[in-house]
Amino acid sequence: MKNKTNIMKNRLFAAVAVLLLPVAVIKAQESSGELKLSLKEAQDYALNNNKIVKSAKLTVEGSQADVWTTISSGLPQVSASAGFTDNLKLGVFVMTMNGNTMVIQMGRPYNIPVTIQAAMPLFNAPYYVGVETVKLAQKLSESSLQNTEIDTRQSVASAYYLILVSEESLRILNENLANLRETLKSTRAMYNTGMAEASDVDQVASNVTMVENSFSNLQSTIEVNYNLLRFQLGVKPDTKITLTETLDDLVREINVDELLSQEFNAVANIQFDLADKQEQMSVLNLKTQKAKVLPSLSGVYSYATSGMGQKLSSMAWYQSSFVGAQLSVPIFASGQRYSSIKKAKIDLEKARYTKELVSDQLNMQEKQLRFNLQNANLQYRSQKGNVEVSKRVYASMENKYRQGMASSLDLTQANQLYLQAQNNYISSLMNLLQTKLALDKLLNNM
């Protein structure tokens, strides 16, 4: 039995270690000023460090405090007060009785009043509706936080994709640039032996310069994309980031048929949830305006003791107490309450129309995103095949050029077609990733 207990403990410790290991690794990376992140790790990191998400979390905490503030306003409120009075000259009361005038001093030189009072609303309709409202406001802030987290995951993924696609484009340009420089070298050699003309050298050199400029511009673009990711992650601008997943890794994870077969429920979407809670808030606002025409009742209890005397060392104490109730009945407000109720009804109707509109938009968006994904997948496969074809055509044209069977213009055109095919492929790949991401967000796969 003891051995089994030890085995269970070891397994538990191992499971906890597995869960905490990624966190420990990232913390160690933070201290070194470098982050190595998969896509999921980047998204999880952003949820803990992105400033927009942090602000949304503080809003939730604030709404939780608002709930208790509202509830406590309807609980018994107890207050105590004490004072001290030194009557330097006592007041007098003059009265005449049987023809004799009497002067009577009022009070004592020293007076110490102490009072404890408790008050509590016994019936207050706006208070009860107010408690419901702040509780719903808390739920609304939690839904807003969830929406912010989903948007942040999407933004991080988009930045992650953009970097990988840009780096793939850079790799392609670098490969093409190496080939062109080799071609330029051989063209110059051919020119020196009289097998090529000066215009051929100029044409190939122009191609090299064009690709070099594109390569330099793309390097700057990649750094901008990394800065965008740093912003989404909430890290310092000088933090070095290494992406541990490749485009091939991400593409292998895309199962278009499985994603297209997933059912969609608009009611479960966060945008519909937000619209629904806004409608509920409008319902409560209408209840609040109606509740203001109802009477309110509050109760109060007070206990007081007052010390009086000629000297502080010899005070006489007198007690008093009372309990009471106060009824307040709204009678006339110059039509203000009627106007407030009418406005609340209008706002409720608008909220209902908004919720219906959100539902219609989500259902329309679902159909469009499914179509977009199907089309993006077809384009990706088509462009991938075009790259292979254009690559073979360029390789063949380059071989013919070296043998003197094709002109530099022919080689330039083949190279431009190859680069265009590569660009089309990269664009289709990015489009596939983005359309898949958009549908994932709609289907609550984030």
Backbone hydrogen bonds, N-H to C=O, Kabsch-Sander energy under -0.5 kcal/mol:
donor,donor_aa,acceptor,acceptor_aa,energy
5,T,1,M,-2.0
6,N,2,K,-2.2
7,I,3,N,-2.4
8,M,4,K,-2.4
9,K,5,T,-2.3
10,N,6,N,-2.6
11,R,7,I,-2.3
12,L,8,M,-2.3
13,F,9,K,-2.8
14,A,10,N,-2.3
15,A,11,R,-2.4
16,V,12,L,-2.4
17,A,13,F,-2.3
18,V,14,A,-2.1
19,L,15,A,-1.9
20,L,16,V,-2.4
21,L,17,A,-1.6
24,A,20,L,-2.5
25,V,21,L,-2.7
26,I,22,P,-2.4
27,K,23,V,-2.4
28,A,24,A,-2.2
29,Q,25,V,-2.1
30,E,26,I,-2.5
31,S,27,K,-1.8
32,S,28,A,-1.0
33,G,29,Q,-0.6
33,G,30,E,-1.2
34,E,29,Q,-2.1
35,L,240,K,-3.1
37,L,35,L,-0.6
37,L,242,T,-2.4
42,A,38,S,-2.3
43,Q,39,L,-2.3
44,D,40,K,-2.8
45,Y,41,E,-2.4
46,A,42,A,-2.1
47,L,43,Q,-1.6
48,N,44,D,-0.8
48,N,45,Y,-0.8
49,N,45,Y,-1.2
50,N,46,A,-3.1
54,K,50,N,-2.3
55,S,51,K,-2.2
56,A,52,I,-2.0
57,K,53,V,-2.2
58,L,54,K,-2.0
59,T,55,S,-1.8
60,V,56,A,-1.7
61,E,57,K,-2.1
62,G,58,L,-2.6
63,S,59,T,-2.2
64,Q,60,V,-2.0
65,A,61,E,-1.8
66,D,62,G,-2.0
67,V,63,S,-1.7
68,W,64,Q,-1.5
69,T,65,A,-2.2
70,T,66,D,-2.4
71,I,67,V,-2.5
72,S,68,W,-2.7
73,S,69,T,-1.0
74,G,71,I,-1.5
75,L,72,S,-1.2
77,Q,119,A,-3.0
78,V,76,P,-0.6
79,S,117,Q,-2.8
81,S,115,T,-2.7
83,G,113,P,-1.9
85,T,111,N,-2.6
87,N,85,T,-0.7
87,N,109,P,-3.3
88,L,86,D,-1.3
93,F,104,I,-3.0
95,M,102,M,-2.5
97,M,100,N,-3.0
100,N,97,M,-1.9
102,M,95,M,-3.7
102,M,100,N,-0.5
104,I,93,F,-2.8
104,I,102,M,-0.6
105,Q,103,V,-0.5
106,M,91,G,-3.3
107,G,105,Q,-0.5
110,Y,309,G,-1.9
111,N,85,T,-2.2
112,I,307,G,-2.8
114,V,305,T,-2.8
115,T,81,S,-2.9
116,I,303,Y,-3.2
117,Q,79,S,-2.9
118,A,301,Y,-3.2
119,A,77,Q,-2.1
120,M,299,G,-2.4
122,L,297,L,-2.3
123,F,297,L,-2.7
127,Y,124,N,-0.7
128,Y,124,N,-1.6
129,V,125,A,-2.1
130,G,126,P,-2.3
131,V,127,Y,-2.2
132,E,128,Y,-1.6
133,T,129,V,-2.3
134,V,130,G,-2.5
135,K,131,V,-1.8
136,L,132,E,-2.2
137,A,133,T,-2.6
138,Q,134,V,-1.9
139,K,135,K,-1.8
140,L,136,L,-2.5
141,S,137,A,-2.3
142,E,138,Q,-2.0
143,S,139,K,-2.2
144,S,140,L,-2.3
145,L,141,S,-2.1
146,Q,142,E,-2.2
147,N,143,S,-2.4
148,T,144,S,-2.4
149,E,145,L,-2.5
150,I,146,Q,-2.2
151,D,147,N,-2.5
152,T,148,T,-2.3
153,R,149,E,-2.4
154,Q,150,I,-2.2
155,S,151,D,-2.6
156,V,152,T,-2.7
157,A,153,R,-2.3
158,S,154,Q,-2.5
159,A,155,S,-2.3
160,Y,156,V,-2.6
161,Y,157,A,-2.9
162,L,158,S,-2.5
163,I,159,A,-2.1
164,L,160,Y,-2.1
165,V,161,Y,-2.9
166,S,162,L,-2.3
167,E,163,I,-2.7
168,E,164,L,-2.0
169,S,165,V,-2.3
170,L,166,S,-2.2
171,R,167,E,-2.1
172,I,168,E,-2.2
173,L,169,S,-2.5
174,N,170,L,-2.5
175,E,171,R,-2.3
176,N,172,I,-2.6
177,L,173,L,-2.9
178,A,174,N,-2.1
179,N,175,E,-1.8
180,L,176,N,-2.5
181,R,177,L,-2.5
182,E,178,A,-1.8
183,T,179,N,-2.5
184,L,180,L,-3.0
185,K,181,R,-2.2
186,S,182,E,-2.3
187,T,183,T,-2.6
188,R,184,L,-2.3
189,A,185,K,-1.6
190,M,186,S,-2.5
191,Y,187,T,-2.5
192,N,188,R,-2.2
193,T,189,A,-1.2
194,G,191,Y,-1.2
195,M,190,M,-3.0
196,A,190,M,-0.9
200,D,197,E,-0.5
201,V,197,E,-1.4
202,D,198,A,-2.5
203,Q,199,S,-2.4
204,V,200,D,-2.3
205,A,201,V,-2.5
206,S,202,D,-2.2
207,N,203,Q,-1.7
208,V,204,V,-2.2
209,T,205,A,-2.4
210,M,206,S,-2.3
211,V,207,N,-2.3
212,E,208,V,-2.5
213,N,209,T,-2.3
214,S,210,M,-2.0
215,F,211,V,-2.6
216,S,212,E,-2.4
217,N,213,N,-2.5
218,L,214,S,-2.2
219,Q,215,F,-1.8
220,S,216,S,-1.6
221,T,217,N,-2.0
222,I,218,L,-2.4
223,E,219,Q,-1.6
224,V,220,S,-1.8
225,N,221,T,-2.3
226,Y,222,I,-2.2
227,N,223,E,-2.1
228,L,224,V,-2.0
229,L,225,N,-2.0
230,R,226,Y,-2.7
231,F,227,N,-2.2
232,Q,228,L,-2.1
233,L,229,L,-2.4
234,G,230,R,-1.4
235,V,230,R,-1.9
239,T,236,K,-1.9
240,K,33,G,-2.1
242,T,35,L,-3.2
244,T,37,L,-2.1
244,T,242,T,-0.5
245,E,37,L,-0.5
250,L,246,T,-2.0
251,V,247,L,-2.8
252,R,248,D,-2.3
253,E,249,D,-0.9
254,I,251,V,-1.3
255,N,253,E,-0.6
256,V,254,I,-0.6
259,L,255,N,-2.3
260,L,256,V,-2.6
261,S,257,D,-1.4
262,Q,258,E,-0.6
262,Q,259,L,-0.8
268,A,265,N,-1.1
269,N,266,A,-1.4
273,D,269,N,-2.2
274,L,270,I,-2.3
275,A,271,Q,-2.0
276,D,272,F,-2.7
277,K,273,D,-2.2
278,Q,274,L,-2.0
279,E,275,A,-1.8
280,Q,276,D,-2.1
281,M,277,K,-2.3
282,S,278,Q,-1.8
283,V,279,E,-2.1
284,L,280,Q,-2.2
285,N,281,M,-2.2
286,L,282,S,-2.0
287,K,283,V,-2.0
288,T,284,L,-2.4
289,Q,285,N,-2.1
290,K,286,L,-2.1
291,A,287,K,-2.5
292,K,288,T,-1.1
293,V,290,K,-1.4
294,L,291,A,-1.6
296,S,328,S,-2.4
297,L,123,F,-2.7
298,S,326,Q,-2.2
299,G,120,M,-3.0
300,V,324,G,-2.7
301,Y,118,A,-3.0
302,S,322,F,-2.9
303,Y,116,I,-3.0
304,A,320,S,-3.5
305,T,114,V,-2.8
306,S,318,Y,-2.6
307,G,112,I,-2.6
308,M,316,A,-2.8
309,G,110,Y,-1.5
311,K,314,S,-0.6
314,S,311,K,-1.0
316,A,308,M,-3.5
318,Y,306,S,-2.1
320,S,304,A,-2.8
322,F,302,S,-2.4
324,G,300,V,-3.0
326,Q,298,S,-3.0
328,S,296,S,-3.0
336,Q,333,A,-1.9
339,S,335,G,-2.2
340,S,336,Q,-2.2
341,I,337,R,-2.3
342,K,338,Y,-2.3
343,K,339,S,-2.5
344,A,340,S,-2.2
345,K,341,I,-2.0
346,I,342,K,-2.0
347,D,343,K,-2.4
348,L,344,A,-1.9
349,E,345,K,-2.1
350,K,346,I,-2.3
351,A,347,D,-2.2
352,R,348,L,-2.1
353,Y,349,E,-2.3
354,T,350,K,-2.4
355,K,351,A,-2.1
356,E,352,R,-2.1
357,L,353,Y,-2.5
358,V,354,T,-2.6
359,S,355,K,-2.2
360,D,356,E,-2.4
361,Q,357,L,-2.7
362,L,358,V,-2.5
363,N,359,S,-2.1
364,M,360,D,-2.2
365,Q,361,Q,-2.8
366,E,362,L,-2.3
367,K,363,N,-1.5
368,Q,364,M,-2.1
369,L,365,Q,-3.0
370,R,366,E,-2.1
371,F,367,K,-2.0
372,N,368,Q,-2.8
373,L,369,L,-2.3
374,Q,370,R,-2.2
375,N,371,F,-2.6
376,A,372,N,-2.8
377,N,373,L,-2.3
378,L,374,Q,-2.0
379,Q,375,N,-2.6
380,Y,376,A,-2.3
381,R,377,N,-2.1
382,S,378,L,-2.3
383,Q,379,Q,-3.0
384,K,380,Y,-2.1
385,G,381,R,-1.6
386,N,382,S,-2.0
387,V,383,Q,-1.8
388,E,384,K,-1.2
389,V,385,G,-1.8
390,S,386,N,-2.9
391,K,387,V,-2.2
392,R,388,E,-1.8
393,V,389,V,-2.3
394,Y,390,S,-2.4
395,A,391,K,-2.4
396,S,392,R,-2.3
397,M,393,V,-2.5
398,E,394,Y,-2.6
399,N,395,A,-1.9
400,K,396,S,-2.3
401,Y,397,M,-2.4
402,R,398,E,-2.0
403,Q,399,N,-1.2
404,G,401,Y,-1.3
405,M,400,K,-3.2
406,A,400,K,-0.7
411,L,407,S,-2.0
412,T,408,S,-2.5
413,Q,409,L,-2.6
414,A,410,D,-2.3
415,N,411,L,-2.5
416,Q,412,T,-2.5
417,L,413,Q,-2.3
418,Y,414,A,-2.0
419,L,415,N,-2.6
420,Q,416,Q,-2.4
421,A,417,L,-2.2
422,Q,418,Y,-2.2
423,N,419,L,-2.6
424,N,420,Q,-2.6
425,Y,421,A,-2.2
426,I,422,Q,-2.7
427,S,423,N,-2.6
428,S,424,N,-2.4
429,L,425,Y,-2.3
430,M,426,I,-2.5
431,N,427,S,-2.4
432,L,428,S,-2.1
433,L,429,L,-2.2
434,Q,430,M,-2.5
435,T,431,N,-2.6
436,K,432,L,-2.1
437,L,433,L,-2.1
438,A,434,Q,-2.5
439,L,435,T,-2.0
440,D,436,K,-2.3
441,K,437,L,-2.2
442,L,438,A,-1.9
443,L,439,L,-2.2
444,N,441,K,-1.2
445,N,440,D,-3.3
